Amino acid sequence: MNECCEFSRNYIFRNLKSKSNTMIIEADHKEMQALAHRFSIPKIKNLKCFYQFNYLNEKNILVSGNLKAIIIQYCVLTLEELEEKIEEKFELLLVPKEKIMNNLESIEDPDLVPYSNNCIDLGEITAEQLALCINPYPHKVKTNDELFFTDDELKNESKNNSFAILANLQNKV
């Protein structure tokens, strides 16, 4: 994880053995602009995440999150702006960095997140979860219907298109 990022909220774990902790983080306007630039989308209108932390054992912490966001993207077919609401639940296992340092390259579980000094950057975790939820090919609901011809339109189009005219000329020669 980046030590310096557009949206940083460091959280220090305290007394997790005795109870579960909850936290809500929300990005401000400037942070949302920077994240929109990072993800190459026009705008992030709202970004909030609800976290719940539960101590498991040996400093392993189960994090449950509920991400809510409203983003603006461009339709891949028409390039019109469209608003997308995102609501995604996720779980991560936080493990002390020193505990997995030697095995870090062999770990294939994307839901395993190392932390150090009893501190984790929840802003960066939120940003990464948002990136996973962004639709790579957003499009308007009825765009596909508008881009295809009906049978009657195809018949009329085929009579007047350049290839049909060339085919008619070829038959006359």
ZAFIMAR-383487 format. One record per atom (N, C-alpha, C): residue number from 1; residue in three letters; chain; atom name; z, y, x. Coordinates in nm, 3 decimals. Layout:
BEGIN
REC     n   res   chain   atom        c3        c2        c1
REC   NUM   ALA       A     CA         Z         Y         X
...
# end
This chain:
BEGIN
REC     n   res   chain   atom        c3        c2        c1
REC     1   MET       A      N     0.000    -0.118     0.082
REC     1   MET       A     CA     0.000     0.000     0.000
REC     1   MET       A      C     0.000     0.125     0.087
REC     2   ASN       A      N    -0.064     0.229     0.040
REC     2   ASN       A     CA    -0.070     0.353     0.115
REC     2   ASN       A      C     0.066     0.421     0.116
REC     3   GLU       A      N     0.103     0.474     0.231
REC     3   GLU       A     CA     0.228     0.549     0.241
REC     3   GLU       A      C     0.212     0.689     0.181
REC     4   CYS       A      N     0.091     0.740     0.186
REC     4   CYS       A     CA     0.064     0.873     0.132
REC     4   CYS       A      C    -0.050     0.860     0.032
REC     5   CYS       A      N    -0.024     0.895    -0.089
REC     5   CYS       A     CA    -0.129     0.879    -0.190
REC     5   CYS       A      C    -0.123     0.994    -0.290
REC     6   GLU       A      N    -0.218     0.992    -0.383
REC     6   GLU       A     CA    -0.230     1.101    -0.481
REC     6   GLU       A      C    -0.116     1.103    -0.581
REC     7   PHE       A      N    -0.058     0.987    -0.607
REC     7   PHE       A     CA     0.043     0.974    -0.713
REC     7   PHE       A      C     0.155     0.887    -0.657
REC     8   SER       A      N     0.259     0.951    -0.606
REC     8   SER       A     CA     0.366     0.877    -0.539
REC     8   SER       A      C     0.498     0.897    -0.613
REC     9   ARG       A      N     0.560     0.784    -0.645
REC     9   ARG       A     CA     0.694     0.786    -0.705
REC     9   ARG       A      C     0.775     0.676    -0.640
REC    10   ASN       A      N     0.850     0.713    -0.538
REC    10   ASN       A     CA     0.932     0.613    -0.469
REC    10   ASN       A      C     1.054     0.579    -0.552
REC    11   TYR       A      N     1.080     0.451    -0.561
REC    11   TYR       A     CA     1.194     0.401    -0.639
REC    11   TYR       A      C     1.280     0.317    -0.545
REC    12   ILE       A      N     1.410     0.349    -0.540
REC    12   ILE       A     CA     1.503     0.275    -0.454
REC    12   ILE       A      C     1.585     0.182    -0.541
REC    13   PHE       A      N     1.585     0.054    -0.505
REC    13   PHE       A     CA     1.658    -0.045    -0.582
REC    13   PHE       A      C     1.807    -0.038    -0.553
REC    14   ARG       A      N     1.887    -0.031    -0.659
REC    14   ARG       A     CA     2.032    -0.030    -0.646
REC    14   ARG       A      C     2.093    -0.117    -0.755
REC    15   ASN       A      N     2.186    -0.201    -0.716
REC    15   ASN       A     CA     2.263    -0.282    -0.812
REC    15   ASN       A      C     2.177    -0.364    -0.908
REC    16   LEU       A      N     2.067    -0.417    -0.857
REC    16   LEU       A     CA     1.982    -0.497    -0.944
REC    16   LEU       A      C     2.043    -0.631    -0.978
REC    17   LYS       A      N     2.138    -0.678    -0.896
REC    17   LYS       A     CA     2.201    -0.807    -0.925
REC    17   LYS       A      C     2.279    -0.803    -1.055
REC    18   SER       A      N     2.336    -0.691    -1.086
REC    18   SER       A     CA     2.425    -0.683    -1.202
REC    18   SER       A      C     2.354    -0.653    -1.333
REC    19   LYS       A      N     2.238    -0.589    -1.328
REC    19   LYS       A     CA     2.172    -0.553    -1.453
REC    19   LYS       A      C     2.023    -0.530    -1.429
REC    20   SER       A      N     1.950    -0.521    -1.537
REC    20   SER       A     CA     1.809    -0.485    -1.524
REC    20   SER       A      C     1.799    -0.333    -1.536
REC    21   ASN       A      N     1.702    -0.278    -1.469
REC    21   ASN       A     CA     1.681    -0.133    -1.470
REC    21   ASN       A      C     1.546    -0.104    -1.535
REC    22   THR       A      N     1.537     0.009    -1.600
REC    22   THR       A     CA     1.410     0.052    -1.657
REC    22   THR       A      C     1.378     0.192    -1.606
REC    23   MET       A      N     1.249     0.222    -1.606
REC    23   MET       A     CA     1.206     0.353    -1.559
REC    23   MET       A      C     1.070     0.384    -1.622
REC    24   ILE       A      N     1.048     0.512    -1.649
REC    24   ILE       A     CA     0.919     0.559    -1.699
REC    24   ILE       A      C     0.867     0.661    -1.599
REC    25   ILE       A      N     0.741     0.644    -1.558
REC    25   ILE       A     CA     0.680     0.745    -1.471
REC    25   ILE       A      C     0.553     0.796    -1.538
REC    26   GLU       A      N     0.524     0.924    -1.512
REC    26   GLU       A     CA     0.408     0.987    -1.572
REC    26   GLU       A      C     0.342     1.078    -1.470
REC    27   ALA       A      N     0.211     1.075    -1.465
REC    27   ALA       A     CA     0.137     1.159    -1.370
REC    27   ALA       A      C     0.120     1.299    -1.427
REC    28   ASP       A      N     0.130     1.398    -1.339
REC    28   ASP       A     CA     0.105     1.536    -1.384
REC    28   ASP       A      C    -0.045     1.566    -1.373
REC    29   HIS       A      N    -0.083     1.685    -1.415
REC    29   HIS       A     CA    -0.225     1.723    -1.420
REC    29   HIS       A      C    -0.294     1.710    -1.283
REC    30   LYS       A      N    -0.230     1.761    -1.180
REC    30   LYS       A     CA    -0.288     1.758    -1.046
REC    30   LYS       A      C    -0.305     1.613    -0.996
REC    31   GLU       A      N    -0.207     1.530    -1.022
REC    31   GLU       A     CA    -0.214     1.389    -0.981
REC    31   GLU       A      C    -0.324     1.315    -1.057
REC    32   MET       A      N    -0.339     1.346    -1.185
REC    32   MET       A     CA    -0.445     1.281    -1.263
REC    32   MET       A      C    -0.583     1.323    -1.214
REC    33   GLN       A      N    -0.598     1.451    -1.175
REC    33   GLN       A     CA    -0.725     1.497    -1.119
REC    33   GLN       A      C    -0.757     1.423    -0.989
REC    34   ALA       A      N    -0.658     1.409    -0.903
REC    34   ALA       A     CA    -0.679     1.342    -0.775
REC    34   ALA       A      C    -0.713     1.193    -0.796
REC    35   LEU       A      N    -0.646     1.129    -0.890
REC    35   LEU       A     CA    -0.676     0.988    -0.918
REC    35   LEU       A      C    -0.815     0.972    -0.980
REC    36   ALA       A      N    -0.855     1.064    -1.066
REC    36   ALA       A     CA    -0.989     1.059    -1.125
REC    36   ALA       A      C    -1.094     1.068    -1.015
REC    37   HIS       A      N    -1.071     1.157    -0.920
REC    37   HIS       A     CA    -1.162     1.168    -0.805
REC    37   HIS       A      C    -1.164     1.038    -0.725
REC    38   ARG       A      N    -1.048     0.982    -0.699
REC    38   ARG       A     CA    -1.036     0.856    -0.623
REC    38   ARG       A      C    -1.113     0.742    -0.692
REC    39   PHE       A      N    -1.106     0.736    -0.825
REC    39   PHE       A     CA    -1.171     0.627    -0.899
REC    39   PHE       A      C    -1.311     0.662    -0.947
REC    40   SER       A      N    -1.361     0.780    -0.909
REC    40   SER       A     CA    -1.497     0.824    -0.944
REC    40   SER       A      C    -1.521     0.825    -1.095
REC    41   ILE       A      N    -1.426     0.880    -1.168
REC    41   ILE       A     CA    -1.442     0.899    -1.312
REC    41   ILE       A      C    -1.421     1.047    -1.340
REC    42   PRO       A      N    -1.477     1.098    -1.451
REC    42   PRO       A     CA    -1.468     1.242    -1.477
REC    42   PRO       A      C    -1.326     1.294    -1.497
REC    43   LYS       A      N    -1.241     1.216    -1.569
REC    43   LYS       A     CA    -1.111     1.272    -1.601
REC    43   LYS       A      C    -1.013     1.163    -1.643
REC    44   ILE       A      N    -0.887     1.187    -1.611
REC    44   ILE       A     CA    -0.776     1.109    -1.666
REC    44   ILE       A      C    -0.696     1.207    -1.750
REC    45   LYS       A      N    -0.686     1.178    -1.879
REC    45   LYS       A     CA    -0.618     1.270    -1.970
REC    45   LYS       A      C    -0.469     1.241    -1.982
REC    46   ASN       A      N    -0.431     1.115    -1.960
REC    46   ASN       A     CA    -0.291     1.077    -1.973
REC    46   ASN       A      C    -0.269     0.951    -1.891
REC    47   LEU       A      N    -0.157     0.945    -1.820
REC    47   LEU       A     CA    -0.123     0.825    -1.741
REC    47   LEU       A      C     0.029     0.812    -1.738
REC    48   LYS       A      N     0.075     0.703    -1.797
REC    48   LYS       A     CA     0.218     0.677    -1.806
REC    48   LYS       A      C     0.241     0.527    -1.789
REC    49   CYS       A      N     0.351     0.491    -1.726
REC    49   CYS       A     CA     0.385     0.350    -1.711
REC    49   CYS       A      C     0.535     0.329    -1.731
REC    50   PHE       A      N     0.567     0.228    -1.810
REC    50   PHE       A     CA     0.705     0.189    -1.837
REC    50   PHE       A      C     0.735     0.068    -1.750
REC    51   TYR       A      N     0.843     0.073    -1.674
REC    51   TYR       A     CA     0.879    -0.036    -1.583
REC    51   TYR       A      C     1.015    -0.094    -1.620
REC    52   GLN       A      N     1.028    -0.227    -1.602
REC    52   GLN       A     CA     1.156    -0.293    -1.613
REC    52   GLN       A      C     1.170    -0.383    -1.491
REC    53   PHE       A      N     1.285    -0.373    -1.424
REC    53   PHE       A     CA     1.312    -0.447    -1.301
REC    53   PHE       A      C     1.421    -0.550    -1.327
REC    54   ASN       A      N     1.399    -0.673    -1.283
REC    54   ASN       A     CA     1.500    -0.779    -1.295
REC    54   ASN       A      C     1.515    -0.849    -1.161
REC    55   TYR       A      N     1.638    -0.853    -1.111
REC    55   TYR       A     CA     1.669    -0.920    -0.986
REC    55   TYR       A      C     1.656    -1.071    -1.009
REC    56   LEU       A      N     1.583    -1.140    -0.919
REC    56   LEU       A     CA     1.570    -1.285    -0.930
REC    56   LEU       A      C     1.665    -1.354    -0.832
REC    57   ASN       A      N     1.631    -1.348    -0.703
REC    57   ASN       A     CA     1.716    -1.405    -0.599
REC    57   ASN       A      C     1.667    -1.359    -0.463
REC    58   GLU       A      N     1.754    -1.365    -0.365
REC    58   GLU       A     CA     1.718    -1.329    -0.227
REC    58   GLU       A      C     1.635    -1.201    -0.219
REC    59   LYS       A      N     1.673    -1.102    -0.295
REC    59   LYS       A     CA     1.607    -0.972    -0.297
REC    59   LYS       A      C     1.467    -0.974    -0.358
REC    60   ASN       A      N     1.432    -1.081    -0.426
REC    60   ASN       A     CA     1.306    -1.085    -0.500
REC    60   ASN       A      C     1.329    -1.020    -0.636
REC    61   ILE       A      N     1.235    -0.936    -0.674
REC    61   ILE       A     CA     1.252    -0.859    -0.797
REC    61   ILE       A      C     1.128    -0.877    -0.884
REC    62   LEU       A      N     1.150    -0.914    -1.008
REC    62   LEU       A     CA     1.041    -0.925    -1.105
REC    62   LEU       A      C     1.025    -0.791    -1.175
REC    63   VAL       A      N     0.904    -0.737    -1.170
REC    63   VAL       A     CA     0.874    -0.609    -1.232
REC    63   VAL       A      C     0.779    -0.632    -1.348
REC    64   SER       A      N     0.819    -0.588    -1.466
REC    64   SER       A     CA     0.731    -0.591    -1.583
REC    64   SER       A      C     0.688    -0.447    -1.610
REC    65   GLY       A      N     0.560    -0.429    -1.630
REC    65   GLY       A     CA     0.509    -0.294    -1.654
REC    65   GLY       A      C     0.423    -0.288    -1.779
REC    66   ASN       A      N     0.422    -0.171    -1.840
REC    66   ASN       A     CA     0.335    -0.144    -1.954
REC    66   ASN       A      C     0.265    -0.011    -1.926
REC    67   LEU       A      N     0.139    -0.021    -1.888
REC    67   LEU       A     CA     0.058     0.094    -1.851
REC    67   LEU       A      C    -0.014     0.149    -1.974
REC    68   LYS       A      N    -0.007     0.281    -1.992
REC    68   LYS       A     CA    -0.080     0.348    -2.099
REC    68   LYS       A      C    -0.156     0.465    -2.038
REC    69   ALA       A      N    -0.284     0.471    -2.068
REC    69   ALA       A     CA    -0.367     0.578    -2.013
REC    69   ALA       A      C    -0.480     0.612    -2.108
REC    70   ILE       A      N    -0.527     0.735    -2.097
REC    70   ILE       A     CA    -0.649     0.778    -2.165
REC    70   ILE       A      C    -0.738     0.835    -2.056
REC    71   ILE       A      N    -0.858     0.778    -2.043
REC    71   ILE       A     CA    -0.950     0.823    -1.939
REC    71   ILE       A      C    -1.085     0.859    -2.001
REC    72   ILE       A      N    -1.160     0.941    -1.929
REC    72   ILE       A     CA    -1.297     0.976    -1.968
REC    72   ILE       A      C    -1.390     0.911    -1.866
REC    73   GLN       A      N    -1.491     0.842    -1.917
REC    73   GLN       A     CA    -1.592     0.781    -1.831
REC    73   GLN       A      C    -1.730     0.819    -1.882
REC    74   TYR       A      N    -1.832     0.794    -1.800
REC    74   TYR       A     CA    -1.970     0.815    -1.842
REC    74   TYR       A      C    -2.028     0.684    -1.891
REC    75   CYS       A      N    -2.099     0.689    -2.005
REC    75   CYS       A     CA    -2.169     0.572    -2.056
REC    75   CYS       A      C    -2.277     0.534    -1.954
REC    76   VAL       A      N    -2.285     0.406    -1.919
REC    76   VAL       A     CA    -2.382     0.363    -1.817
REC    76   VAL       A      C    -2.526     0.367    -1.868
REC    77   LEU       A      N    -2.544     0.377    -1.999
REC    77   LEU       A     CA    -2.679     0.381    -2.055
REC    77   LEU       A      C    -2.726     0.521    -2.087
REC    78   THR       A      N    -2.638     0.605    -2.143
REC    78   THR       A     CA    -2.678     0.738    -2.187
REC    78   THR       A      C    -2.620     0.851    -2.103
REC    79   LEU       A      N    -2.524     0.820    -2.018
REC    79   LEU       A     CA    -2.452     0.916    -1.934
REC    79   LEU       A      C    -2.368     1.015    -2.015
REC    80   GLU       A      N    -2.344     0.985    -2.142
REC    80   GLU       A     CA    -2.256     1.068    -2.224
REC    80   GLU       A      C    -2.111     1.036    -2.189
REC    81   GLU       A      N    -2.025     1.136    -2.203
REC    81   GLU       A     CA    -1.882     1.111    -2.180
REC    81   GLU       A      C    -1.824     1.032    -2.296
REC    82   LEU       A      N    -1.736     0.939    -2.264
REC    82   LEU       A     CA    -1.667     0.866    -2.369
REC    82   LEU       A      C    -1.522     0.846    -2.328
REC    83   GLU       A      N    -1.437     0.850    -2.428
REC    83   GLU       A     CA    -1.294     0.838    -2.406
REC    83   GLU       A      C    -1.253     0.692    -2.422
REC    84   GLU       A      N    -1.172     0.645    -2.330
REC    84   GLU       A     CA    -1.125     0.508    -2.336
REC    84   GLU       A      C    -0.973     0.506    -2.328
REC    85   LYS       A      N    -0.911     0.436    -2.422
REC    85   LYS       A     CA    -0.766     0.419    -2.420
REC    85   LYS       A      C    -0.735     0.286    -2.354
REC    86   ILE       A      N    -0.640     0.291    -2.263
REC    86   ILE       A     CA    -0.600     0.170    -2.190
REC    86   ILE       A      C    -0.454     0.143    -2.218
REC    87   GLU       A      N    -0.425     0.021    -2.255
REC    87   GLU       A     CA    -0.286    -0.024    -2.267
REC    87   GLU       A      C    -0.282    -0.165    -2.211
REC    88   GLU       A      N    -0.210    -0.180    -2.102
REC    88   GLU       A     CA    -0.209    -0.307    -2.030
REC    88   GLU       A      C    -0.068    -0.342    -1.986
REC    89   LYS       A      N    -0.030    -0.466    -2.011
REC    89   LYS       A     CA     0.099    -0.517    -1.963
REC    89   LYS       A      C     0.073    -0.602    -1.839
REC    90   PHE       A      N     0.165    -0.595    -1.743
REC    90   PHE       A     CA     0.150    -0.672    -1.620
REC    90   PHE       A      C     0.286    -0.709    -1.565
REC    91   GLU       A      N     0.287    -0.807    -1.476
REC    91   GLU       A     CA     0.408    -0.847    -1.405
REC    91   GLU       A      C     0.376    -0.861    -1.257
REC    92   LEU       A      N     0.469    -0.816    -1.176
REC    92   LEU       A     CA     0.456    -0.826    -1.030
REC    92   LEU       A      C     0.586    -0.882    -0.974
REC    93   LEU       A      N     0.573    -0.952    -0.864
REC    93   LEU       A     CA     0.691    -1.001    -0.793
REC    93   LEU       A      C     0.703    -0.921    -0.665
REC    94   LEU       A      N     0.813    -0.847    -0.652
REC    94   LEU       A     CA     0.839    -0.768    -0.532
REC    94   LEU       A      C     0.921    -0.853    -0.436
REC    95   VAL       A      N     0.873    -0.862    -0.312
REC    95   VAL       A     CA     0.936    -0.945    -0.210
REC    95   VAL       A      C     0.956    -0.860    -0.085
REC    96   PRO       A      N     1.072    -0.872    -0.018
REC    96   PRO       A     CA     1.093    -0.794     0.105
REC    96   PRO       A      C     0.983    -0.821     0.207
REC    97   LYS       A      N     0.933    -0.714     0.266
REC    97   LYS       A     CA     0.822    -0.723     0.361
REC    97   LYS       A      C     0.855    -0.814     0.479
REC    98   GLU       A      N     0.977    -0.803     0.530
REC    98   GLU       A     CA     1.015    -0.885     0.646
REC    98   GLU       A      C     1.018    -1.034     0.611
REC    99   LYS       A      N     1.036    -1.066     0.487
REC    99   LYS       A     CA     1.042    -1.206     0.445
REC    99   LYS       A      C     0.903    -1.272     0.446
REC   100   ILE       A      N     0.800    -1.191     0.421
REC   100   ILE       A     CA     0.665    -1.248     0.416
REC   100   ILE       A      C     0.573    -1.196     0.526
REC   101   MET       A      N     0.626    -1.121     0.621
REC   101   MET       A     CA     0.544    -1.060     0.725
REC   101   MET       A      C     0.455    -1.160     0.798
REC   102   ASN       A      N     0.509    -1.276     0.836
REC   102   ASN       A     CA     0.431    -1.374     0.911
REC   102   ASN       A      C     0.326    -1.442     0.825
REC   103   ASN       A      N     0.348    -1.451     0.696
REC   103   ASN       A     CA     0.256    -1.521     0.607
REC   103   ASN       A      C     0.170    -1.426     0.525
REC   104   LEU       A      N     0.171    -1.298     0.555
REC   104   LEU       A     CA     0.106    -1.198     0.471
REC   104   LEU       A      C    -0.044    -1.225     0.454
REC   105   GLU       A      N    -0.112    -1.266     0.563
REC   105   GLU       A     CA    -0.255    -1.290     0.553
REC   105   GLU       A      C    -0.288    -1.415     0.474
REC   106   SER       A      N    -0.198    -1.512     0.470
REC   106   SER       A     CA    -0.226    -1.636     0.400
REC   106   SER       A      C    -0.189    -1.631     0.251
REC   107   ILE       A      N    -0.120    -1.527     0.210
REC   107   ILE       A     CA    -0.080    -1.516     0.069
REC   107   ILE       A      C    -0.199    -1.471    -0.013
REC   108   GLU       A      N    -0.230    -1.549    -0.116
REC   108   GLU       A     CA    -0.345    -1.520    -0.199
REC   108   GLU       A      C    -0.307    -1.470    -0.337
REC   109   ASP       A      N    -0.180    -1.451    -0.362
REC   109   ASP       A     CA    -0.133    -1.408    -0.493
REC   109   ASP       A      C    -0.138    -1.255    -0.501
REC   110   PRO       A      N    -0.228    -1.200    -0.584
REC   110   PRO       A     CA    -0.238    -1.054    -0.593
REC   110   PRO       A      C    -0.118    -0.990    -0.662
REC   111   ASP       A      N    -0.038    -1.072    -0.730
REC   111   ASP       A     CA     0.077    -1.019    -0.802
REC   111   ASP       A      C     0.203    -1.019    -0.718
REC   112   LEU       A      N     0.191    -1.046    -0.591
REC   112   LEU       A     CA     0.302    -1.044    -0.498
REC   112   LEU       A      C     0.291    -0.916    -0.416
REC   113   VAL       A      N     0.393    -0.831    -0.425
REC   113   VAL       A     CA     0.389    -0.700    -0.360
REC   113   VAL       A      C     0.505    -0.688    -0.262
REC   114   PRO       A      N     0.476    -0.663    -0.135
REC   114   PRO       A     CA     0.585    -0.645    -0.038
REC   114   PRO       A      C     0.649    -0.506    -0.051
REC   115   TYR       A      N     0.779    -0.501    -0.022
REC   115   TYR       A     CA     0.848    -0.372    -0.017
REC   115   TYR       A      C     0.941    -0.373     0.104
REC   116   SER       A      N     0.981    -0.252     0.147
REC   116   SER       A     CA     1.073    -0.244     0.260
REC   116   SER       A      C     1.179    -0.137     0.232
REC   117   ASN       A      N     1.295    -0.153     0.296
REC   117   ASN       A     CA     1.407    -0.058     0.283
REC   117   ASN       A      C     1.451    -0.038     0.138
REC   118   ASN       A      N     1.445    -0.143     0.059
REC   118   ASN       A     CA     1.484    -0.137    -0.083
REC   118   ASN       A      C     1.410    -0.027    -0.160
REC   119   CYS       A      N     1.285     0.000    -0.120
REC   119   CYS       A     CA     1.208     0.108    -0.181
REC   119   CYS       A      C     1.065     0.062    -0.209
REC   120   ILE       A      N     1.013     0.104    -0.323
REC   120   ILE       A     CA     0.874     0.072    -0.359
REC   120   ILE       A      C     0.811     0.198    -0.421
REC   121   ASP       A      N     0.681     0.216    -0.397
REC   121   ASP       A     CA     0.609     0.330    -0.453
REC   121   ASP       A      C     0.548     0.291    -0.588
REC   122   LEU       A      N     0.617     0.327    -0.695
REC   122   LEU       A     CA     0.570     0.293    -0.830
REC   122   LEU       A      C     0.445     0.371    -0.869
REC   123   GLY       A      N     0.426     0.488    -0.812
REC   123   GLY       A     CA     0.305     0.566    -0.840
REC   123   GLY       A      C     0.182     0.492    -0.793
REC   124   GLU       A      N     0.188     0.439    -0.672
REC   124   GLU       A     CA     0.074     0.365    -0.618
REC   124   GLU       A      C     0.052     0.235    -0.695
REC   125   ILE       A      N     0.159     0.168    -0.734
REC   125   ILE       A     CA     0.144     0.047    -0.816
REC   125   ILE       A      C     0.076     0.082    -0.948
REC   126   THR       A      N     0.116     0.193    -1.010
REC   126   THR       A     CA     0.055     0.237    -1.135
REC   126   THR       A      C    -0.094     0.268    -1.114
REC   127   ALA       A      N    -0.125     0.338    -1.006
REC   127   ALA       A     CA    -0.265     0.371    -0.976
REC   127   ALA       A      C    -0.348     0.244    -0.957
REC   128   GLU       A      N    -0.294     0.148    -0.884
REC   128   GLU       A     CA    -0.367     0.023    -0.861
REC   128   GLU       A      C    -0.388    -0.054    -0.990
REC   129   GLN       A      N    -0.288    -0.057    -1.077
REC   129   GLN       A     CA    -0.303    -0.125    -1.206
REC   129   GLN       A      C    -0.407    -0.054    -1.292
REC   130   LEU       A      N    -0.408     0.078    -1.289
REC   130   LEU       A     CA    -0.509     0.153    -1.364
REC   130   LEU       A      C    -0.649     0.118    -1.313
REC   131   ALA       A      N    -0.665     0.113    -1.181
REC   131   ALA       A     CA    -0.795     0.081    -1.122
REC   131   ALA       A      C    -0.844    -0.055    -1.170
REC   132   LEU       A      N    -0.753    -0.150    -1.185
REC   132   LEU       A     CA    -0.791    -0.283    -1.234
REC   132   LEU       A      C    -0.836    -0.281    -1.380
REC   133   CYS       A      N    -0.789    -0.183    -1.456
REC   133   CYS       A     CA    -0.818    -0.177    -1.600
REC   133   CYS       A      C    -0.942    -0.095    -1.634
REC   134   ILE       A      N    -0.993    -0.018    -1.540
REC   134   ILE       A     CA    -1.108     0.068    -1.569
REC   134   ILE       A      C    -1.231    -0.018    -1.592
REC   135   ASN       A      N    -1.299     0.005    -1.704
REC   135   ASN       A     CA    -1.420    -0.068    -1.739
REC   135   ASN       A      C    -1.531    -0.029    -1.641
REC   136   PRO       A      N    -1.587    -0.126    -1.567
REC   136   PRO       A     CA    -1.691    -0.092    -1.470
REC   136   PRO       A      C    -1.824    -0.055    -1.534
REC   137   TYR       A      N    -1.847    -0.095    -1.660
REC   137   TYR       A     CA    -1.972    -0.066    -1.729
REC   137   TYR       A      C    -1.944    -0.012    -1.870
REC   138   PRO       A      N    -1.886     0.107    -1.879
REC   138   PRO       A     CA    -1.855     0.160    -2.012
REC   138   PRO       A      C    -1.981     0.199    -2.087
REC   139   HIS       A      N    -1.982     0.174    -2.218
REC   139   HIS       A     CA    -2.095     0.219    -2.298
REC   139   HIS       A      C    -2.050     0.248    -2.440
REC   140   LYS       A      N    -2.125     0.335    -2.505
REC   140   LYS       A     CA    -2.096     0.371    -2.643
REC   140   LYS       A      C    -2.112     0.248    -2.730
REC   141   VAL       A      N    -2.044     0.248    -2.842
REC   141   VAL       A     CA    -2.043     0.131    -2.929
REC   141   VAL       A      C    -2.181     0.091    -2.977
REC   142   LYS       A      N    -2.260     0.185    -3.031
REC   142   LYS       A     CA    -2.390     0.149    -3.089
REC   142   LYS       A      C    -2.507     0.180    -2.996
REC   143   THR       A      N    -2.482     0.198    -2.869
REC   143   THR       A     CA    -2.586     0.235    -2.775
REC   143   THR       A      C    -2.696     0.130    -2.769
REC   144   ASN       A      N    -2.660     0.003    -2.766
REC   144   ASN       A     CA    -2.761    -0.103    -2.753
REC   144   ASN       A      C    -2.861    -0.098    -2.867
REC   145   ASP       A      N    -2.816    -0.074    -2.991
REC   145   ASP       A     CA    -2.906    -0.068    -3.105
REC   145   ASP       A      C    -3.004     0.048    -3.093
REC   146   GLU       A      N    -2.959     0.159    -3.038
REC   146   GLU       A     CA    -3.043     0.276    -3.027
REC   146   GLU       A      C    -3.151     0.261    -2.919
REC   147   LEU       A      N    -3.127     0.179    -2.819
REC   147   LEU       A     CA    -3.219     0.166    -2.707
REC   147   LEU       A      C    -3.331     0.064    -2.730
REC   148   PHE       A      N    -3.318    -0.019    -2.830
REC   148   PHE       A     CA    -3.419    -0.122    -2.854
REC   148   PHE       A      C    -3.503    -0.085    -2.975
REC   149   PHE       A      N    -3.631    -0.124    -2.970
REC   149   PHE       A     CA    -3.724    -0.094    -3.078
REC   149   PHE       A      C    -3.710    -0.197    -3.191
REC   150   THR       A      N    -3.738    -0.152    -3.313
REC   150   THR       A     CA    -3.749    -0.246    -3.424
REC   150   THR       A      C    -3.885    -0.314    -3.415
REC   151   ASP       A      N    -3.910    -0.416    -3.495
REC   151   ASP       A     CA    -4.039    -0.487    -3.491
REC   151   ASP       A      C    -4.155    -0.394    -3.526
REC   152   ASP       A      N    -4.136    -0.309    -3.626
REC   152   ASP       A     CA    -4.242    -0.215    -3.665
REC   152   ASP       A      C    -4.270    -0.115    -3.553
REC   153   GLU       A      N    -4.164    -0.065    -3.490
REC   153   GLU       A     CA    -4.181     0.030    -3.379
REC   153   GLU       A      C    -4.253    -0.036    -3.262
REC   154   LEU       A      N    -4.225    -0.162    -3.237
REC   154   LEU       A     CA    -4.292    -0.235    -3.128
REC   154   LEU       A      C    -4.441    -0.250    -3.156
REC   155   LYS       A      N    -4.477    -0.280    -3.281
REC   155   LYS       A     CA    -4.619    -0.295    -3.317
REC   155   LYS       A      C    -4.692    -0.164    -3.297
REC   156   ASN       A      N    -4.633    -0.054    -3.343
REC   156   ASN       A     CA    -4.696     0.078    -3.326
REC   156   ASN       A      C    -4.701     0.117    -3.180
REC   157   GLU       A      N    -4.597     0.089    -3.106
REC   157   GLU       A     CA    -4.592     0.123    -2.964
REC   157   GLU       A      C    -4.696     0.045    -2.885
REC   158   SER       A      N    -4.713    -0.082    -2.918
REC   158   SER       A     CA    -4.806    -0.165    -2.841
REC   158   SER       A      C    -4.950    -0.123    -2.864
REC   159   LYS       A      N    -4.981    -0.061    -2.979
REC   159   LYS       A     CA    -5.118    -0.014    -3.005
REC   159   LYS       A      C    -5.150     0.109    -2.922
REC   160   ASN       A      N    -5.050     0.190    -2.893
REC   160   ASN       A     CA    -5.075     0.319    -2.828
REC   160   ASN       A      C    -5.033     0.325    -2.681
REC   161   ASN       A      N    -4.979     0.219    -2.626
REC   161   ASN       A     CA    -4.932     0.231    -2.488
REC   161   ASN       A      C    -5.046     0.215    -2.388
REC   162   SER       A      N    -5.026     0.256    -2.269
REC   162   SER       A     CA    -5.129     0.258    -2.164
REC   162   SER       A      C    -5.186     0.120    -2.136
REC   163   PHE       A      N    -5.103     0.020    -2.136
REC   163   PHE       A     CA    -5.150    -0.114    -2.104
REC   163   PHE       A      C    -5.240    -0.168    -2.215
REC   164   ALA       A      N    -5.209    -0.137    -2.339
REC   164   ALA       A     CA    -5.294    -0.180    -2.451
REC   164   ALA       A      C    -5.430    -0.112    -2.442
REC   165   ILE       A      N    -5.433     0.016    -2.407
REC   165   ILE       A     CA    -5.559     0.090    -2.393
REC   165   ILE       A      C    -5.642     0.030    -2.279
REC   166   LEU       A      N    -5.580     0.000    -2.167
REC   166   LEU       A     CA    -5.651    -0.062    -2.055
REC   166   LEU       A      C    -5.704    -0.200    -2.091
REC   167   ALA       A      N    -5.627    -0.276    -2.167
REC   167   ALA       A     CA    -5.670    -0.409    -2.208
REC   167   ALA       A      C    -5.794    -0.399    -2.298
REC   168   ASN       A      N    -5.796    -0.299    -2.387
REC   168   ASN       A     CA    -5.912    -0.278    -2.474
REC   168   ASN       A      C    -6.035    -0.239    -2.393
REC   169   LEU       A      N    -6.017    -0.154    -2.291
REC   169   LEU       A     CA    -6.129    -0.114    -2.204
REC   169   LEU       A      C    -6.183    -0.232    -2.127
REC   170   GLN       A      N    -6.095    -0.318    -2.082
REC   170   GLN       A     CA    -6.134    -0.436    -2.004
REC   170   GLN       A      C    -6.221    -0.530    -2.093
REC   171   ASN       A      N    -6.184    -0.542    -2.220
REC   171   ASN       A     CA    -6.260    -0.628    -2.311
REC   171   ASN       A      C    -6.400    -0.573    -2.339
REC   172   LYS       A      N    -6.419    -0.442    -2.330
REC   172   LYS       A     CA    -6.548    -0.380    -2.356
REC   172   LYS       A      C    -6.643    -0.391    -2.238
REC   173   VAL       A      N    -6.591    -0.412    -2.121
REC   173   VAL       A     CA    -6.674    -0.417    -2.000
REC   173   VAL       A      C    -6.734    -0.552    -1.979
# end
